[in-house]
Amino acid sequence: MLVTTTNNVEGRQVVEYHGLVTGQAIYGANVFRDLFAGIRDFVGGRAGAYEKVLRDGRDNAVADMVEEARQLGANAVIGVDLDYETVGKDGSMLMVSASGTAVRIE
């Protein structure tokens, strides 16, 4: 399945539109990860635990979106947009959402 942020694929033609497809992944806060990320921020460096959560969230959201497209008979998803938000009353959860247009290309 081809997944792209562009609205077309060079050299390929969209022959059928299947509509909007989405995928979401929501992760709860982890006290230990937050503590170690805070220490890392204090001493400098990258917050590897948070980066892994962001990557996992993106991968899972895109996988859900691709599965929805596949069920519609698409072989590509174009115009993909990724969004990252905090949700919950206290903002303690991370939501990653992926959306795009499921299409059949030749």
GUPAMI-766539 format. One record per residue (C-alpha): x, y, z; residue number from 1; residue in three letters. Coordinates in Angstrom, 3 decimals, decimal comma. Layout:
<pamar <X; Y; Z>; NUM; Ala>
...
END
This chain:
<pamar <0,000; 0,000; 0,000>; 1; Met>
<pamar <1,458; 3,343; -1,055>; 2; Leu>
<pamar <1,063; 6,065; 1,594>; 3; Val>
<pamar <2,000; 9,644; 0,728>; 4; Thr>
<pamar <1,442; 13,157; 2,009>; 5; Thr>
<pamar <1,114; 14,449; -1,557>; 6; Thr>
<pamar <-2,205; 14,639; -3,402>; 7; Asn>
<pamar <-0,927; 12,763; -6,434>; 8; Asn>
<pamar <1,719; 10,212; -7,322>; 9; Val>
<pamar <4,048; 11,188; -10,128>; 10; Glu>
<pamar <3,662; 8,878; -13,095>; 11; Gly>
<pamar <0,532; 7,239; -11,679>; 12; Arg>
<pamar <-3,113; 8,134; -12,217>; 13; Gln>
<pamar <-5,898; 8,005; -9,637>; 14; Val>
<pamar <-8,654; 5,908; -11,200>; 15; Val>
<pamar <-10,986; 5,590; -8,222>; 16; Glu>
<pamar <-11,584; 7,501; -4,998>; 17; Tyr>
<pamar <-12,784; 5,523; -1,971>; 18; His>
<pamar <-13,036; 8,416; 0,480>; 19; Gly>
<pamar <-11,580; 9,535; 3,775>; 20; Leu>
<pamar <-9,780; 7,008; 5,960>; 21; Val>
<pamar <-8,424; 7,543; 9,459>; 22; Thr>
<pamar <-6,477; 5,840; 12,192>; 23; Gly>
<pamar <-5,906; 6,821; 15,810>; 24; Gln>
<pamar <-3,652; 5,744; 18,638>; 25; Ala>
<pamar <-4,030; 6,993; 22,210>; 26; Ile>
<pamar <-1,406; 6,523; 24,901>; 27; Tyr>
<pamar <-1,725; 7,186; 28,613>; 28; Gly>
<pamar <0,903; 9,030; 30,614>; 29; Ala>
<pamar <3,538; 6,966; 32,357>; 30; Asn>
<pamar <4,865; 8,441; 35,605>; 31; Val>
<pamar <8,306; 6,787; 35,321>; 32; Phe>
<pamar <8,747; 7,831; 31,685>; 33; Arg>
<pamar <7,739; 11,392; 32,642>; 34; Asp>
<pamar <10,218; 11,399; 35,517>; 35; Leu>
<pamar <13,134; 10,203; 33,370>; 36; Phe>
<pamar <12,201; 12,598; 30,546>; 37; Ala>
<pamar <12,256; 15,442; 33,089>; 38; Gly>
<pamar <15,719; 14,411; 34,263>; 39; Ile>
<pamar <16,891; 14,184; 30,658>; 40; Arg>
<pamar <15,518; 17,682; 29,985>; 41; Asp>
<pamar <17,402; 18,962; 33,032>; 42; Phe>
<pamar <20,781; 17,478; 32,049>; 43; Val>
<pamar <20,295; 17,869; 28,303>; 44; Gly>
<pamar <19,843; 15,415; 25,501>; 45; Gly>
<pamar <16,942; 13,838; 23,728>; 46; Arg>
<pamar <13,942; 12,310; 25,478>; 47; Ala>
<pamar <14,202; 8,854; 23,909>; 48; Gly>
<pamar <11,194; 7,400; 25,735>; 49; Ala>
<pamar <8,915; 10,136; 24,392>; 50; Tyr>
<pamar <10,377; 9,798; 20,903>; 51; Glu>
<pamar <9,605; 6,077; 20,954>; 52; Lys>
<pamar <6,006; 6,741; 22,027>; 53; Val>
<pamar <5,607; 9,276; 19,210>; 54; Leu>
<pamar <7,023; 6,812; 16,656>; 55; Arg>
<pamar <4,854; 3,958; 17,945>; 56; Asp>
<pamar <1,783; 6,207; 17,906>; 57; Gly>
<pamar <2,462; 7,316; 14,347>; 58; Arg>
<pamar <3,106; 3,750; 13,160>; 59; Asp>
<pamar <-0,075; 2,410; 14,794>; 60; Asn>
<pamar <-2,270; 5,264; 13,545>; 61; Ala>
<pamar <-0,951; 4,845; 9,983>; 62; Val>
<pamar <-1,395; 1,058; 10,166>; 63; Ala>
<pamar <-5,054; 1,487; 11,220>; 64; Asp>
<pamar <-5,617; 3,988; 8,396>; 65; Met>
<pamar <-4,014; 1,645; 5,838>; 66; Val>
<pamar <-6,149; -1,277; 7,020>; 67; Glu>
<pamar <-9,307; 0,813; 6,592>; 68; Glu>
<pamar <-8,174; 1,769; 3,064>; 69; Ala>
<pamar <-7,408; -1,857; 2,221>; 70; Arg>
<pamar <-10,913; -2,904; 3,319>; 71; Gln>
<pamar <-12,340; -0,314; 0,911>; 72; Leu>
<pamar <-10,361; -1,792; -1,989>; 73; Gly>
<pamar <-7,758; 0,975; -2,220>; 74; Ala>
<pamar <-4,119; 0,433; -3,108>; 75; Asn>
<pamar <-2,907; 3,860; -1,948>; 76; Ala>
<pamar <-3,654; 6,610; 0,549>; 77; Val>
<pamar <-2,864; 10,144; -0,603>; 78; Ile>
<pamar <-2,909; 13,526; 1,124>; 79; Gly>
<pamar <-1,975; 11,970; 4,466>; 80; Val>
<pamar <-1,964; 14,277; 7,497>; 81; Asp>
<pamar <-0,598; 13,365; 10,920>; 82; Leu>
<pamar <-1,752; 15,172; 14,061>; 83; Asp>
<pamar <-0,488; 14,920; 17,632>; 84; Tyr>
<pamar <-2,706; 16,139; 20,494>; 85; Glu>
<pamar <-2,936; 15,815; 24,236>; 86; Thr>
<pamar <-6,333; 14,713; 25,466>; 87; Val>
<pamar <-8,022; 14,042; 28,756>; 88; Gly>
<pamar <-9,104; 16,349; 31,531>; 89; Lys>
<pamar <-5,523; 16,983; 32,616>; 90; Asp>
<pamar <-3,870; 16,474; 29,216>; 91; Gly>
<pamar <-2,296; 13,252; 30,437>; 92; Ser>
<pamar <-2,917; 11,271; 27,255>; 93; Met>
<pamar <-1,343; 11,564; 23,817>; 94; Leu>
<pamar <-3,453; 11,011; 20,717>; 95; Met>
<pamar <-1,899; 10,498; 17,310>; 96; Val>
<pamar <-4,253; 10,580; 14,345>; 97; Ser>
<pamar <-3,615; 9,885; 10,675>; 98; Ala>
<pamar <-6,051; 10,766; 7,911>; 99; Ser>
<pamar <-5,942; 10,642; 4,153>; 100; Gly>
<pamar <-7,872; 9,780; 1,003>; 101; Thr>
<pamar <-8,093; 6,126; -0,007>; 102; Ala>
<pamar <-7,657; 5,711; -3,762>; 103; Val>
<pamar <-6,940; 3,146; -6,439>; 104; Arg>
<pamar <-4,053; 4,142; -8,683>; 105; Ile>
<pamar <-2,693; 2,631; -11,900>; 106; Glu>
END
